[in-house]
Amino acid sequence: MAIAIGHRKRYRRGLALVEMALVLPLLLMLTLGAIEYGWMMLRAQELTNIVRHAARLASLPDATNASIEAEVQSRASGTGLGTPSITISQNVASLPPGEPFTVEVRVPYTSLTQFGLLPVPERLRSEMTMAKEGA
């Protein structure tokens, strides 16, 4: 009878090892996916805040496209977003008050986990439309 009990313990240990070998990759992929998508959403929110600030500055009466682009460059490098591609729909310095304009910024997205199996975008993009202020 002692041999049967010992055999059963080894069988259970082997079964637990096989179960872990099957479940561990799935749990690891789920964990890394949650980390990666959380990181991506954080970066997207940082980009949205930069674009919101740039559009607010562009709506001021004394704003120029060059000053807006410099501000976006400064904030993007400060948050580590990389080199942004900035598009301002019109020359904000010559816009009459009340006229709408759009600021769009794109930055390359660098994956945090470098996992390869998760679909992540190559670039993050955000845009904001506001109206020019004035007297």
Phi, psi and chi 1 to 4 in degrees:
 res  aa     phi    psi   chi1   chi2   chi3   chi4
   1 MET       -  -32.5 -168.7   70.7  176.0      -
   2 ALA   -64.8  -32.0      -      -      -      -
   3 ILE   -68.4  -38.5  -65.8  173.6      -      -
   4 ALA   -65.4  -39.4      -      -      -      -
   5 ILE   -67.9  -43.1  -68.3  173.8      -      -
   6 GLY   -62.3  -40.7      -      -      -      -
   7 HIS   -63.7  -39.9  177.3   69.6      -      -
   8 ARG   -64.7  -39.9 -156.1  177.8  -79.7  161.3
   9 LYS   -64.1  -43.7  -78.1 -175.0  178.4  180.0
  10 ARG   -64.7  -38.1  -81.0 -174.3  -67.5  173.3
  11 TYR   -63.0  -43.3  174.8   75.7      -      -
  12 ARG   -65.6  -41.7  -75.5 -174.4 -177.6  167.7
  13 ARG   -63.0  -41.5  -86.8 -169.9  -99.3  152.2
  14 GLY   -65.4  -39.8      -      -      -      -
  15 LEU   -65.2  -41.3 -175.9   61.2      -      -
  16 ALA   -64.0  -37.3      -      -      -      -
  17 LEU   -66.3  -42.1 -172.8   62.1      -      -
  18 VAL   -65.4  -43.2  168.9      -      -      -
  19 GLU   -61.3  -43.0  -72.6  174.0   -7.0      -
  20 MET   -63.8  -40.1 -174.6 -176.8   74.7      -
  21 ALA   -63.5  -30.7      -      -      -      -
  22 LEU   -81.8  -37.3  -68.6  173.5      -      -
  23 VAL   -87.7  -33.6  172.5      -      -      -
  24 LEU   -57.3  -44.6 -172.8   63.0      -      -
  25 PRO   -61.5  -37.5  -23.4   32.5      -      -
  26 LEU   -66.9  -43.5  -65.0  173.0      -      -
  27 LEU   -65.3  -38.3  -71.8  175.4      -      -
  28 LEU   -65.2  -42.6 -172.4   60.6      -      -
  29 MET   -65.9  -39.9 -168.4  150.7  111.6      -
  30 LEU   -63.8  -43.4 -175.9   65.2      -      -
  31 THR   -65.7  -47.7  -58.0      -      -      -
  32 LEU   -64.7  -35.3  -70.4  176.2      -      -
  33 GLY   -64.5  -41.8      -      -      -      -
  34 ALA   -64.0  -40.4      -      -      -      -
  35 ILE   -65.4  -46.1  -69.1  169.3      -      -
  36 GLU   -62.9  -47.5 -178.9   69.0   49.7      -
  37 TYR   -71.4  -30.8  -72.6  122.4      -      -
  38 GLY   -64.3  -42.3      -      -      -      -
  39 TRP   -63.2  -43.1  176.9 -109.3      -      -
  40 MET   -63.9  -40.5 -176.4  175.3   57.4      -
  41 MET   -67.6  -36.0  -71.9 -179.4 -164.9      -
  42 LEU   -61.7  -46.5  171.1   73.5      -      -
  43 ARG   -64.3  -39.4  -57.1  -51.0  -94.2  175.7
  44 ALA   -64.3  -38.4      -      -      -      -
  45 GLN   -68.2  -39.1 -172.5   60.9   42.4      -
  46 GLU   -61.0  -42.6  -72.6  174.3  -23.2      -
  47 LEU   -64.4  -41.4 -179.9   62.3      -      -
  48 THR   -61.0  -41.1  -61.0      -      -      -
  49 ASN   -65.5  -38.9  -71.9  -22.9      -      -
  50 ILE   -63.4  -45.1  -70.8  171.1      -      -
  51 VAL   -66.9  -39.5  171.9      -      -      -
  52 ARG   -61.4  -43.8 -176.3 -178.2  -57.6  120.4
  53 HIS   -65.5  -42.0 -178.9   73.6      -      -
  54 ALA   -63.3  -42.2      -      -      -      -
  55 ALA   -66.5  -37.8      -      -      -      -
  56 ARG   -63.9  -42.8  176.6   67.2 -174.4  116.4
  57 LEU   -65.0  -38.6  -73.5  177.8      -      -
  58 ALA   -67.3  -23.9      -      -      -      -
  59 SER   -77.7  -13.9   70.9      -      -      -
  60 LEU   -71.0  149.9  -62.0  175.7      -      -
  61 PRO   -60.1  -33.1  -23.2   31.5      -      -
  62 ASP   -97.8   16.9   59.4  -17.2      -      -
  63 ALA   -76.9  149.1      -      -      -      -
  64 THR  -128.5  158.4   64.1      -      -      -
  65 ASN   -61.2  -38.4  -74.9   15.3      -      -
  66 ALA   -64.0  -40.8      -      -      -      -
  67 SER   -68.3  -34.8   66.4      -      -      -
  68 ILE   -67.6  -45.6  -58.1  -50.7      -      -
  69 GLU   -62.4  -40.0  -70.2  172.8    3.5      -
  70 ALA   -64.6  -39.4      -      -      -      -
  71 GLU   -66.1  -41.4 -176.5   67.9   21.9      -
  72 VAL   -64.6  -44.8  168.7      -      -      -
  73 GLN   -57.8  -45.2  -66.5  -79.0   -5.8      -
  74 SER   -63.1  -47.5  170.1      -      -      -
  75 ARG   -68.6  -37.2  -72.7 -177.1  177.2 -101.9
  76 ALA   -66.6  -40.8      -      -      -      -
  77 SER   -71.4  -30.5   66.8      -      -      -
  78 GLY   -67.7  -29.0      -      -      -      -
  79 THR   -98.1   -3.8   57.9      -      -      -
  80 GLY    77.5   26.0      -      -      -      -
  81 LEU   -79.6  -12.1  -79.3  174.3      -      -
  82 GLY    99.1 -164.4      -      -      -      -
  83 THR   -87.5  114.0  -53.8      -      -      -
  84 PRO   -82.3  151.3   28.2  -31.6      -      -
  85 SER  -104.5  116.3  168.2      -      -      -
  86 ILE  -110.2  131.9  -53.4  157.9      -      -
  87 THR  -128.5  122.8  -54.4      -      -      -
  88 ILE  -113.8  124.7  -58.1  173.5      -      -
  89 SER   -62.6  -29.7   64.2      -      -      -
  90 GLN  -142.5  167.5  -60.5 -177.9   36.0      -
  91 ASN   -76.0  106.2 -176.9    0.9      -      -
  92 VAL   -69.0  -21.7  -65.7      -      -      -
  93 ALA   -68.3  -30.2      -      -      -      -
  94 SER  -104.1    6.9   63.1      -      -      -
  95 LEU   -75.7  138.1  -83.5  178.9      -      -
  96 PRO   -75.8  154.8   23.1  -28.7      -      -
  97 PRO   -56.8  139.9  -24.4   33.4      -      -
  98 GLY    90.1  -10.8      -      -      -      -
  99 GLU   -80.5  132.3 -167.2   68.6   28.1      -
 100 PRO   -79.4  153.5   27.2  -32.3      -      -
 101 PHE  -145.6  162.3   63.0   90.5      -      -
 102 THR  -128.2  135.0  -59.1      -      -      -
 103 VAL  -110.8  125.5  176.7      -      -      -
 104 GLU  -125.1  134.9  177.6 -175.2    9.2      -
 105 VAL  -131.2  135.3  178.6      -      -      -
 106 ARG  -124.0  137.9  -65.2  173.8 -172.3 -107.4
 107 VAL  -132.4  149.0  -66.1      -      -      -
 108 PRO   -69.2  142.1   19.9  -26.1      -      -
 109 TYR  -101.3  123.2  176.4   68.9      -      -
 110 THR  -103.9  124.1   53.3      -      -      -
 111 SER   -65.4  139.3  177.5      -      -      -
 112 LEU   -77.1  -44.2  178.4   67.1      -      -
 113 THR   -91.3  -19.7   59.6      -      -      -
 114 GLN    53.4   36.9  -58.4  -65.9  -37.9      -
 115 PHE   -73.7  -38.3 -161.7   43.5      -      -
 116 GLY    88.2  -27.9      -      -      -      -
 117 LEU   -89.5  -13.7  -65.6  175.8      -      -
 118 LEU   -93.2  133.6  -59.8  171.8      -      -
 119 PRO   -76.7  115.4   24.8  -29.2      -      -
 120 VAL  -128.3  150.9  -66.7      -      -      -
 121 PRO   -73.3  156.4   27.8  -34.8      -      -
 122 GLU   -78.6  -31.5  -69.4 -178.9   18.7      -
 123 ARG  -136.2  149.1  -60.4  179.5   77.9   68.4
 124 LEU  -103.9  145.3  -64.7  176.4      -      -
 125 ARG  -137.1  141.3  174.7 -173.2  162.2  -81.5
 126 SER  -146.2  145.8 -176.8      -      -      -
 127 GLU  -141.6  154.4   73.6  175.4   38.5      -
 128 MET  -143.3  134.6  176.3   76.4   55.0      -
 129 THR  -112.8  131.2  -59.1      -      -      -
 130 MET  -139.2  172.8  -76.3 -168.0  175.3      -
 131 ALA  -108.3  146.3      -      -      -      -
 132 LYS   -69.3  134.3 -175.5   72.7  172.1  177.7
 133 GLU   -88.7  164.6  -65.9  179.5    0.3      -
 134 GLY   176.7  172.8      -      -      -      -
 135 ALA   -82.1      -      -      -      -      -
